[in-house]
Amino acid sequence: MTAGLFGLKNSNRDFSKADAWGKNQFNSSFPAALSCYFHSKKLDANYISIVNNKFGINSIGMNDVFAIDPLSSNTYFAFEAQHMPFQKYVVNSLPRTDLVVLDNSTGQCLRSLEVKLTALPDNTTCNFNNEKFGSEIVIRPDTIVYLAASLASKSISTLEKIVKNSCVTITDWTDADEVIFNAKKIIDCIVEISLTIESQQSPFLLQPIWKTIGKSPKLAENCLDVFVWSDAAFAWFISQVSKAECSGNKITRQTRTSIWLYKMLLDIVNDGRFDHLDIIDKLSYNTKNDKAFASAGNVTNVYMTCENLTKPRIAKDEIKNIILGGGQNLLSPERRFDAIIFNSPELF
């Protein structure tokens, strides 16, 4: 049997070859395969979304996550690709996203998904009780580009009304003091947008979790589950972590992310598109742009806590149903010295 991943028969990656199993590739392809496996077992994903003007966790079928039956012969998984329907919102070239799902029969782009394969627990929660375990999530600047485009794709008229009523008045967006003065209005505007588009929200970020026994490298018996954030819920999450970090004299990464998102939406309202490279480069506020922000597990637990986070639904002995044909032998994990020391108790 040729090496492969469950459900990923039509893809721009050839899983019979070792170069399709590198760390960066595996971290997006395995979540897609796990989601296909969920679908085969008639399991829904945990859908982090807005319902009745409230943030919460509901459920969503995988056919709705991908906007097509993931096991259909017409489903094509394009990794590290551009979701071309969003090109109209950006100046120059649209960045690539982790996964674009297409209808192979028409070539139509159906869904773009950012993908984060996250460990449970992380270093901030590994000493807590099981129900307090959380996963760190690290967000790239390009994710915010896609979030702005996704929000804009709902209703330009609604977006225009909310943004223009936000009363944000900034003449120099590079002036940190001027921006800080308007930070609360910016965050409140993002909250209003996320709640207003509730009926039009769509899957945006695919976040499977893999659970270990505490901080050990050993998988828990029940170790895998799938969480999906809607664009509205993820925008709301950004607003909340921004609000928590918003201070009177400094722009943190979280607050800066809200500023980036608002500026992108403002430019769409005013000009029909935004220059993401210019926004991210010039609105840095003396902080590196290698990532938008990160939230540790003690933060994300509050937003993701549910029965399936405490006890994931897929057992470790089912992994052999997802990684097929000896694909595990093609993996090239990082050789981290701390991991080697930790797993070599005989040295001491």
For each residue, the residues with C-beta under 8 A, 3 or more apart:
1: 4 324 325 326
2: 15 16 325
3: 15 16 21 324 325 326 327 329 330
4: 1 8 9 15 16 324 325 327
5: 8 15 29 30 32 33 322 323 324 327
6: 33 34 36 37 40 321 322 323 324
7: 32 33 35 36 37 39 40 70 71
8: 4 5 11 13 15 29 32 33 36 77
9: 4 73
10: 73 75 76 77 104
11: 8 15 29 76 77 78 79
12: 77 78 79 81
13: 8 20 25 29 77 79
14: 17 20
15: 2 3 4 5 8 11 20 21 29 327
16: 2 3 4 20
17: 14 20 330
18: 21 330 332
19: 22 25
20: 13 14 15 16 17 25 29 330
21: 3 15 18 25 26 327 330 331 332
22: 19 25 26 332
23: 26 27 332 333 334
24: 27 28
25: 13 19 20 21 22 28 29 79
26: 21 22 23 29 30 331
27: 23 24 30 31 115 117
28: 24 25 31 32 79 80 98 99 115 117
29: 5 8 11 13 15 20 25 26 32 33 77 79
30: 5 26 27 33 34 117 208 322 323
31: 27 28 34 35 115 117 206 207 208 226
32: 5 7 8 28 29 35 36 70 77 79 99 115 206
33: 5 6 7 8 29 30 36 37 322 323
34: 6 30 31 37 38 208 224 226 314 322
35: 7 31 32 38 39 45 62 65 66 70 206 208 226
36: 6 7 8 32 33 39 40 62 70 71
37: 6 7 33 34 40 41 314 318 321 322
38: 34 35 41 43 44 45 62 226 314
39: 7 35 36 42 43 61 62 63 69 70 71
40: 6 7 36 37 71
41: 37 38
42: 39
43: 38 39 313
44: 38 47 59 60 61 62
45: 35 38 59 60 61 62 65 226 227 228
46: 57 58 59 225 226 227 228 304 306 308 309
47: 44 57 58 59 60 203 228 230
48: 55 56 57 227 228 229 230 233 234 237 303 304
49: 55 56 57 58 60 201 229 230 232 233
50: 53 54 55 56 194 195 198 201 230 232 233 236
51: 54 56 58 198
52:
53: 50 195 198
54: 50 51
55: 48 49 50 233 236 237 303
56: 48 49 50 51
57: 46 47 48 49 227 304 306
58: 46 47 49 51
59: 44 45 46 47
60: 44 45 47 49 64 65 203 228
61: 39 44 45 64 65
62: 35 36 38 39 44 45 65 66 70
63: 39 66 67 68 69 70
64: 60 61 67 203
65: 35 45 60 61 62 70 111 113 203 206 228
66: 35 62 63 69 70 75 101 110 111
67: 63 64 101 110 111
68: 63 72 74 75 101 103 110 111
69: 39 63 66 72 75
70: 7 32 35 36 39 62 63 65 66 75 101
71: 7 36 39 40 75
72: 68 69 75
73: 9 10 104
74: 68 103 104 105
75: 10 66 68 69 70 71 72 101 102 103 104
76: 10 11 101 102 103 104
77: 8 10 11 12 13 29 32 99 101
78: 11 12 81 99 100 101 102
79: 11 12 13 25 28 29 32 98 99
80: 28 96 97 98
81: 12 78 96 97 99 100
82: 86 87 93 94 95 96 97 100
83: 86 94 97 100 109 111 112 146 149
84: 87 94 109
85: 88 109 153
86: 82 83 89 90 94 112 146 149 150 153
87: 82 84 90 94
88: 85 272 273
89: 86 148 149 152 153 268 272 273 274
90: 86 87 93 94 145 149 273 274 275 276
91: 273 274 275 276 277 278
92: 275 277
93: 82 90
94: 82 83 84 86 87 90 145
95: 82 142 145 146 276
96: 80 81 82 142
97: 80 81 82 83 100 112 113 114 142 146
98: 28 79 80 113 114 115 206
99: 28 32 77 78 79 81 112 113 114 115 206
100: 78 81 82 83 97 109 111 112 113
101: 66 67 68 70 75 76 77 78 109 110 111 112 113
102: 75 76 78 107 108 109 110
103: 68 74 75 76 106 107 108 110
104: 10 73 74 75 76 107
105: 74
106: 103
107: 102 103 104
108: 102 103
109: 83 84 85 100 101 102 112
110: 66 67 68 101 102 103
111: 65 66 67 68 83 100 101 202 203
112: 83 86 97 99 100 101 109 146 150
113: 65 97 98 99 100 101 203 204 205 206
114: 97 98 99 140 143 146 204 205 206
115: 27 28 31 32 98 99 205 206 207
116: 137 138 205 206 207
117: 27 28 30 31 207 208 210
118: 122 135 136 137 207 208 209 210
119: 122 135 136 209 210 211 212
120: 133 134 135 209 210 211 212 297 309 312
121: 125 126 128 133 134 135 211 212 214 215 297
122: 118 119 125 126 134 135 136 296 297
123: 126 136 215 296 297
124: 134 136 296 297 298
125: 121 122 128 132 133 134 296 297 298 301
126: 121 122 123 133 214 215
127: 214 215
128: 121 125 132 133 298
129: 132
130: 133 310
131: 305 309 310
132: 125 128 129 298 301
133: 120 121 125 126 128 130 211 297 301 309 310
134: 120 121 122 124 125 296 297 298 299 300 301 304
135: 118 119 120 121 122 207 209 297 300 304
136: 118 119 122 123 124 294 295 296 297 300
137: 116 118 207 294 295 300
138: 116 291 293 294
139: 143 144 257 291 292 293 294
140: 114 143 144 291 292
141: 144 145 260 276 280 289 291 292
142: 95 96 97 145 146 276
143: 114 139 140 146 147 205 292
144: 139 140 141 147 148 257 260 261 264 292
145: 90 94 95 141 142 148 149 264 276
146: 83 86 95 97 112 114 142 143 149 150 204
147: 143 144 150 151 204 231 234 235 238 261
148: 89 144 145 151 152 261 264 265 268 274
149: 83 86 89 90 145 146 152 153
150: 86 112 146 147 153 154 202 204 231
151: 147 148 154 159 193 197 231 232 235 265
152: 89 148 149 156 159 265 268
153: 85 86 89 149 150
154: 150 151 158 159 197 200 201
155: 158 159 197 200
156: 152 159 160 268 269
157: 160 161
158: 154 155 161 162 196 197
159: 151 152 154 155 156 162 163 193 265 268 269
160: 156 157 163 164 269
161: 157 158 164 165
162: 158 159 165 166 189 192 193 196
163: 159 160 166 189 193 262 265 266 269
164: 160 161 269
165: 161 162
166: 162 163 185 186 188 189 192 262
167: 185
168: 182 185 186 189 262 266
169: 182
170: 173 175 178 179 182
171: 175 178
172: 175 178
173: 170 178 179 259 263 282 283
174: 282 283
175: 170 171 172 178 179
176: 179 180 251 285 286
177: 180 181
178: 170 171 172 173 175 181 182
179: 170 173 175 176 182 183 251 259 283 285
180: 176 177 183 248 249 250 251
181: 177 178
182: 168 169 170 178 179 185 186
183: 179 180 186 187 242 246 251 255 258 259
184: 187 188 246
185: 166 167 168 182 188 189
186: 166 168 182 183 189 190 258 259 262
187: 183 184 190 191 239 242 243 246 255 258
188: 166 184 185 191 192 239
189: 162 163 166 168 185 186 192 193 262
190: 186 187 193 194 235 236 238 239 242 258 261 262
191: 187 188 194 195 236 239
192: 162 166 188 189 195 196
193: 151 159 162 163 189 190 196 197 232 235 265
194: 50 190 191 197 232 233 235 236 239
195: 50 53 191 192 198 232 236
196: 158 162 192 193
197: 151 154 155 158 193 194 200 201 231 232
198: 50 51 53 195 201 232
199:
200: 154 155 197
201: 49 50 154 197 198 230 231 232 233
202: 111 150 230 231
203: 47 60 64 65 111 113 206 228 229 230 231
204: 113 114 146 147 150 228 229 230 231 234
205: 113 114 115 116 143 228 229 234
206: 31 32 35 65 98 99 113 114 115 116 203 226 228
207: 31 115 116 117 118 135 137 226 227 228 229
208: 30 31 34 35 117 118 224 225 226 227
209: 118 119 120 135 224 225 226 227 309 312
210: 117 118 119 120 219 223 224
211: 119 120 121 133 219 220 222 223 224 312
212: 119 120 121 215 216 217 218 219 220 223
213: 216 218 219 220
214: 121 126 127
215: 121 123 126 127 212
216: 212 213
217: 212 339 342 343
218: 212 213
219: 210 211 212 213 223 316
220: 211 212 213 223 312 316
221: 315 316
222: 211 311 312 313 314 315 316
223: 210 211 212 219 220 312 314 315 316
224: 34 208 209 210 211 312 313 314 316 318 319
225: 46 208 209 308 309 312 313 314
226: 31 34 35 38 45 46 206 207 208 209
227: 45 46 48 57 207 208 209 304 309
228: 45 46 47 48 60 65 203 204 205 206 207
229: 48 49 203 204 205 207 233 234 237
230: 47 48 49 50 201 202 203 204 233 234
231: 147 150 151 197 201 202 203 204 234 235
232: 49 50 151 193 194 195 197 198 201 235 236
233: 48 49 50 55 194 201 229 230 236 237
234: 48 147 204 205 229 230 231 237 238
235: 147 151 190 193 194 231 232 238 239 261
236: 50 55 190 191 194 195 232 233 239 240
237: 48 55 229 233 234 240 241 303
238: 147 190 234 235 241 242 254 257 258 261 293
239: 187 188 190 191 194 235 236 242 243 258
240: 236 237 243 244 303
241: 237 238 244 245 254 293 295 299
242: 183 187 190 238 239 245 246 252 254 255 257 258
243: 187 239 240 246
244: 240 241 254
245: 241 242 252 253 254 255
246: 183 184 187 242 243 252 254 255
247: 250 252
248: 180
249: 180
250: 180 247
251: 176 179 180 183 255 256 259 285 287
252: 242 245 246 247 255 256 287 293
253: 245 256 257 287 291 292 293 294
254: 238 241 242 244 245 246 257 258 293 295
255: 183 187 242 245 246 251 252 258 259
256: 251 252 253 259 260 283 284 285 287 292 293
257: 139 144 238 242 253 254 260 261 292 293
258: 183 186 187 190 238 239 242 254 255 261 262
259: 173 179 183 186 251 255 256 262 263 283
260: 141 144 256 257 263 264 279 280 283 292
261: 144 147 148 190 235 238 257 258 264 265
262: 163 166 168 186 189 190 258 259 265 266
263: 173 259 260 266 267 274 279 283
264: 144 145 148 260 261 267 268 274 276 279
265: 148 151 152 159 163 193 261 262 268 269 274
266: 163 168 262 263 269 270
267: 263 264 270 271 273 274 275 279
268: 89 148 152 156 159 264 265 271 272 273 274
269: 156 159 160 163 164 265 266
270: 266 267
271: 267 268 274
272: 88 89 268
273: 88 89 90 91 267 268
274: 89 90 91 148 263 264 265 267 268 271 279
275: 90 91 92 267 278 279
276: 90 91 95 141 142 145 264 279 280
277: 91 92 280 281
278: 91 275 281 282
279: 260 263 264 267 274 275 276 282 283
280: 141 260 276 277 283 284 289
281: 277 278 284 289
282: 173 174 278 279
283: 173 174 179 256 259 260 263 279 280
284: 256 280 281 287 288 289
285: 176 179 251 256
286: 176
287: 251 252 253 256 284
288: 284 291
289: 141 280 281 284
290:
291: 138 139 140 141 253 288 294
292: 139 140 141 143 144 253 256 257 260
293: 138 139 238 241 252 253 254 256 257
294: 136 137 138 139 253 291
295: 136 137 241 254 299 300
296: 122 123 124 125 134 136 299 300
297: 120 121 122 123 124 125 133 134 135 136 300 301
298: 124 125 128 132 134 301
299: 134 241 295 296 302 303
300: 134 135 136 137 295 296 297 303 304
301: 125 132 133 134 297 298 304 305 309
302: 299 305
303: 48 55 237 240 299 300
304: 46 48 57 134 135 227 300 301 309
305: 131 301 302 309 310
306: 46 57 309 310
307: 310 311
308: 46 225 311 312 313
309: 46 120 131 133 209 225 227 301 304 305 306 312
310: 130 131 133 305 306 307
311: 222 307 308
312: 120 209 211 220 222 223 224 225 308 309
313: 43 222 224 225 308
314: 34 37 38 222 223 224 225 318 319
315: 221 222 223 318
316: 219 220 221 222 223 224 319
317: 320
318: 37 224 314 315 321 322
319: 224 314 316 322 323
320: 317 323
321: 6 37 318 324
322: 5 6 30 33 34 37 318 319
323: 5 6 30 33 319 320 327 328
324: 1 3 4 5 6 321 327
325: 1 2 3 4
326: 1 3 329 330
327: 3 4 5 15 21 323 324 330 331
328: 323 331
329: 3 326
330: 3 17 18 20 21 326 327
331: 21 26 327 328
332: 18 21 22 23
333: 23
334: 23 339
335: 339 340
336: 339 340
337: 340 341
338: 341 342
339: 217 334 335 336 342 343
340: 335 336 337 343 344
341: 337 338 344 347
342: 217 338 339
343: 217 339 340
344: 340 341 347
345: 348
346:
347: 341 344
348: 345
